[in-house]
């Protein structure tokens, strides 16, 4: 039954219903309040206490009562942006607290870049709560700003910056251009109001549209070909790139895969089909066989973006620009190739592969090898 109440975040009159948590939530047994705040926050969910009649967790309401109007507005606008990107948000007190803390981090971080009259907002796409991305607007420019997760290695972050710089310098691939702070450093450290120390990086804005928003007519053969060329250049650079000693990124190898499979098999809420379960349990052996056959030489295994999905490629002045490199690491090049080509139709794939092979060759049996990496998508 639909009822009415004041939105706990923004205070406007809203509709609400009481529902069960989705299976993927941290505790599917908990009821949730679905809040339909059409004009401001859009739609979100709040954790509820189950007995005897479900009611919103009082700690959530107490926390929202404790913050000021500026923080409330930030949470409301952030919720709206995430909902507008077709994401689900279920808030508990911790999630709201983290968002309010990130507002404090962002407010302190923008001051490190020496701009006046700065405004910022959360990027709704993806809504990575541990590596929050902000859009920052100044009087004369726009930037993106990444608030890295607590405890992140500074060398790991510096490695992202190094790779982005090198993409342009050595491969002539336009991508995020790191921006130094007032002290000249690309990686800034902040700890506002005694919050734990975190690192921040900022990047020049890339004007354009993400590939996933283009119409079919805009996805021309030449553009598809340029996607293949871009990925080919990335991998060719990786084959020969000399890395500094401090360069640190994860390896997507068998030691990474095994725990991923174990975790996936232990998820009670996942209702795998018999076919999916068979594929999942076979992944370690199949991956080990790939390693035995292909090895991990730099001709097949090197730095990969790992998330070259269409929403992570901006088309700017007709050229594809990869963004969002938080998953950058060492893995098989086919991971990148599949992550992008898997979103193309058969004709587009042919053009994409032709573009890639203008830069570097593909294994003769690459389509057969794709089957393994496609099945890894279950994870």
N, C-alpha and C positions, 0 to 999 in steps of 0.2 A: 504494500500500500504506500502510495506517495504522500508524504507529509511536508509541512513547511516549517522552517526555522531560520534563524539568522546564521549566515555563513560564519563559521568559527574563525576564518582567516580574515575576511574583508568586511564582514558585518552586514552585507546586503541580504535581503530576503531570498531564500533559496528553497528548492525542493530536495528532499532526501528520502532514501529508502534504506532498509537494513537488509544486507545480503551476506552470503557466505564468502569467506576468503577464497581466492583462486587456488588451485592445487599447487602452484609454484611458489606461493607465499611462504614465508619463514615458518608460520604456524597456520596451516589451512583450517584448523579447528576454530579459529577466532572469527567472530562475526565482524563485519565492517559496515560503516555508514557510507553510502554513496551520496556525495554532495553534488548536486547539479546547480552550479553557480554560473548560469549561462552568460551573464554580462561581463564578469570579471575573471574569476579563477577557472572558469570552465567546469570540468568534471574531475573530481578526485575522491579518494576514499580515506577514511580515518578508522584506525583500530578501535574496536569496541570491547567492553567487558561483557562476557556472555550471560551471567546469571544475575537475577532470575529473568529479567527482561533486558536485552542488550542495550547498553548505553555507551556513549563515547568515553574512552579512557580519560578519567579526570586529570591525569598528568599532562595530557595533550592540551586540554583547555587551560590548565594552570600555566603552562608554558606560554601559550599564545597570549594570555592576559599579562604576562610579565615583560613582553617585548614592546618596543615603541612603534609608532606609526610608520616610520621609515622602514623598519625591518618587516613589518606586516605587509607593506606595499611591495617590498622586494619578494617576499614569499608568494604573494598573490600573483605578481607578474611572472615569476619563475614558473609557477604552476600552470599559468595560462600558456606560456610558451611551450612547455612540455606537452600539454594536452593538444595544442595546435599541431604538434608533430606526431600525433597518434600514439603517444606513449601512455601507459597506465602509471598512476602514482598512488601508492598506498602509504600514508604517513603514520608512523608512530611518533612518540615524543623524540626519540633519538634522531629520526630522519629530519624532523623540523629543526631540532637543535643544530644538526650539522649544516643545514641550509642557512640558518641564522649566523652560525660561526663563519661560514664561507663568505657571507656578506661583509663581516668584519675584516676578513683576510683581504677581500677584493678592494674594500675601501682604503685599506692601508697600502695595498700593492700599487694602486694607480698613482699614488704620490711618489713612488720611486722612479717614475718615468718623466717627471718634471713638467707635466701638462696642467693647464688650468681649465676650469669649467669642464670637468670630466664627468661623464655618466657611464654606467655600465649595466649590463643585463646578462642573465644566464642564457647560454645557447640552449635552445630546446631540443636540438637534434641529439639523440643518444642519451643525454642527461647522465653522464658518467659522474656519479656522486663522489667517487674517490679522486678523480682527476678533473675537477670542474672546469668547464670552458666558459669564458665570458667574452661578450662583445663590448669593446670599450670605444666610446666616442669622445673626441676632443673637439676643440673649436674648428679644426681644419683637417682632421683625419679620423680614420677608424682603424682599430687594431683588434686582434684576438689575443686573449690572455689566458694562459693555462695555469691553474692552481693545482700543483702536483700533490699527490697523496702524502699523508704524514709518513715520515720514515723513508721516503724515496731517496735513493742514492744520487748524490750530486753528479757523480760520474755517469750514471745512467742517463740523467737529463742532459748533461753536456754532450753525450753521445748522440742524442736526438738532434741537438743543435748543429753538431758537426756534420751529421749526415745531410741535414737540410741544406746547409751551406754548400756542401760538396755536390749535391744534386745539380745545383745551378752552375757551379764553377767547372765541374768536370763533365757533366752529362747534358748541360744546357736544358735542364728541365725546370720550368718555372714552378715554384712551390712557395711554401711559407718562408718568409724572410725574417730571421730573428732580429729583434730590436733590443739594443742595449739599454740598461737603466742609466740614471744620471751618473753613476760611478763607473760606467763603461763596461760593466759585467753583463753577460747575456743571461746568467742565472742569478736571480735575486732571492734573498732569504728574508722572511718576515715572521714576526711573532707578536701580533697585536694583542693588547690587553691580557698578557700572560697566557695566551693560547699556545699550544705546541708549535714549534718552528716548522715552517713549510717553505718550499721553493716555488718560485713563480717565473714563467717565461712569457714573453710577449712577441707578437709577430705582426708584420704589416698585413693589412687587409688585401685579399685578392678579390677584385670585382668580378662578377660573373654569376653563372647559374650552375648548380650541381647537375651532374649528368643525368641523375634520376628524374629531374624536373623537366627535361627537354621533351618536346613532342617527337613523334616518329619522324616527321619531316625534317626536324633539326638534327637528327642522328644520321647524318649523311655518311656515305661510304668513306669519304676523305677523313671525317672525324673519327670513325671507327678505326680506320687505318692508323691514325695518329695515336690512338690509345695503345695499339700494339707496339708502335715505335717507341712510345714513352716507356712502357714496361721493359722493352728490350734494352733501352739505354740504361735504365736503372740496374738491370742485371749485368750488363756488360761492364758498367762501372764497378759493381761489386766484385767482379772477377779479379780486378787488378788493384783495387783501392788499398793503399797502405794505411792501416789504422794506428792511431796513437796508443801507447801502452795503457792509458787510462780508459780506453773505449770499453764500455760495458753494456751489453744488451743480452736478453735471454736467448737461449738456444731451443728451437722447436725440434727436438730430436726424440729418440726413444725414451730418454730419461724424463723428458717432459710429458710424453704421451702416456706412459704407464699410469702415473697418478691421476691423469685426467680420466682415463677409462675406469679406474677403480672408483673414483668419485661419482662418475655417471651411473655406474652399476649400483651404487649405494643410495641413489635418490629414490625415496619411497614414492614420491608423487608422480614419477615418470612411468607411464603405462606403455612400455615398449611392446611393439608387435614382435612376433617370433622372428620375423625377418630382420628387424632392427636390432634385436638382441643378438642374433647370430653375427651380424656385421660388427656390432660393438665389441663383442668378445674376441673377434678375429683380428681386430686392429693391431694389437702389439705384434703378433706373429707376421702379419702382412707387412707392417712397417719395417720390422727387422729384416725381412726378405728384401725389401727395397734397398735398405742400407747395404746389405751384402752384395746386391747386384750393381748398385749405382755408386756406392761409396759416398763420401762427403767432400769430394774435391770441389774446388771453387768454380768449376765449370757447371756444376749442378746444384751446389749448396753454398749459400752466402747470405748477405743481408737482404731481407725481404720486408716489405711494408706490412704484409699479412692481412690488411683490411682494405683492399682496393675495391670496395663495393662502390656502386655508382654515387651514393651520397657523399663519398669521400674523394670525389674528383670534381673540381671546379673547372668549368669551361670558361676561360678568360681570353678574350680576343681570338677566339677560334682554337685555342690550344688547351689541352688537358693539363690540369695542375693537381697533383696528389696532395691531400691534406690529412690531418689527424694521424700522426705517426706514433701514437702511444704504444702500439704493439710491435713496433720495429724490432727485429731480431734476426737471428741466424736460422735459416731453414731452407727447404728445397724451393727453388725458383718456381716450380710448378704450383706451389701454394698461391703465389701472387697471380699467376696466369689464370688459374681456375677461379679465384675469388672475383675476377673481373669478367672473364669470358663466360662464366656461368650465368651471367645476367643478360647475355646476348642471344639472339636467335641464331639459327643454323647458318644463315647467309652472313650475318654480322660476324659470327665466329670465324668463318673462312677468311673474311677481310682482316679481322684482328690478327689472326695467326700469320697472315701474309705480311702485315706490317711488322710484327715481332721479328719474323725471319729476315726482314731487310737488315736487321741489326745483328742478330745472333740466331743460331740454329736451335731447333727444338729436337728433343730425343725422337728417334724414329717411332717409338711406341708410346708417345706422350698421351695419346687418348686412352690407352689401356691403363697407364699410370694414374690418370685422372680418377679412375674408379675408387682407388684407395683414398685420395684426398676428398672426394665427394662424400664418402662414408664417414670421414672424420668430422663432417658437418653435424653429425648426431651429437657430438660432444657439446 
